[in-house]
Amino acid sequence: MNTTRPDHRLPCGAELGALLEQIADGGAQKRSPHQRGCRYCTVALDDAERYWQSVRDVAATPVEIPLDLVASIMRKIRRLIQAGWITVTRAADGTTKVAAWVVAAIAELAAERSAGVHRVGTGWGRLADRLGEAVSPYDGEQTPSGSAVYEVADQTTTVELDVVARYGPPIPFIADQLRRNIISDVRRLTTLDIDAVHIHVRDIVAHEQSDDQHL
Amino acid sequence: MTASSDDPALVRRAKDGDLDAFDALVQRHTAGVYRIALRMLADRDDAEDITQDVFLQAWRSLGAFRAESAFKTWVFRIAVNRCLNRLQRQRPTEPLDQDIASTVDDPQRVVETRAGLRAVGRALAQLPPEQRAALVLREFEGCAYAEIADILNVSLPAVKGRLLRARVAVIEALRAWT
């Protein structure tokens, strides 16, 4: 069965793809009378069965879900709802409003195209691994929001976001550039002026480094 | 697997602005979305970001959700699309190694299984993203073929074709590595 063609047929006429489907969908025990009598089918099915077991092992392995994930999603949604709507233009023929999260989304897109920003988000999963902890190093309300949040309070409008920086340029330089990009994108798209952009650099990774190998 | 039989009722309440109802939906489906993202992207941080984005987008778009498909199908679709988008912009996926020590007792079996898991991770990483999505939904989330077609927005024969190619490729990869 040493072939990569799914429509390959065994000498007995059985299609390899159909045998694989049988194994993958759990019908390995229910071999047809032909399959029980056919040595080609028996070899192919036993072979597929042996390798497919690894896939079943992976499927049976529980995946650890970050403890704070649900809470952090809901926290973000609550903050977005609280921020509500922002009126961008008001005229006799109608008003134009944008949801606060539109501003947050613009900020995230600006961050994604900013040099020196590896990603938007906390990166705490990797940080926790590095610290050897199974839980977030932040507790309760201090847990960072992850991606951008736009808030209007006390007559000031602010954007807040967590980023992971790229190793290389000075971090204040990266942050200043990101801040300028966010302010100018938000102004261009919505006409809104932002008073402050708070940037939290949560982690740093080398450009070439694969930061995926922590599992 | 969590019961999702009363998802429609929760969705109706969430559409009326009931945050507790949406909270319940998030609790039910976070694990599935996170697992899909983890297996598609092989990166915990990316999976976490995507999971947050998926539910934020779901909340934003709830008004437009017509409930023609199940809520789970809908969020899985958002999740897969987000993963495919991210993969397009990224370098090739590095394989995901999962540790199984906690779930298997026999040391010999641990060694064998660990090698198998690593090989599966590598095999997954080298699949074209569309095939990987079909395989992840089928083998790891236990979705029915028709549900996968709905999530991926392709025909049933297309799902079967992708799964077939993915399974052959995975078996060939495992044969080469184990």
Interface residues (C-beta under 8 A of the other chain):
Chain A: N2 T4 R5 P6 L16 G17 L20 E21 A24 A48 Y51 W52 Q53 S54 V55 D57 V58 A59 A60 T61 P62 V63 I65 P66 L69 V70 S72 I73 M74 K76 I77 R78 L80 I81 A99 W101 R119 V120 G121 T122 G123 W124 G125 R126 D129 G146 S147 V164 S210 D211 D212 Q213 H214 L215
Chain B: L19 F22 D23 V26 Q27 T30 A31 Y34 R35 L38 A42 D43 R44 D45 D46 E48 D49 T51 Q52 D53 F55 L56 W59 R60 T93 E94 L96 D97 Q98 D99 I100 T103 T113 G116 L117 A119 V120 G121 R138 E139 F140 K160 L163 L164 R165 R167 V168 A169 V170 I171 E172 L174 R175 T178
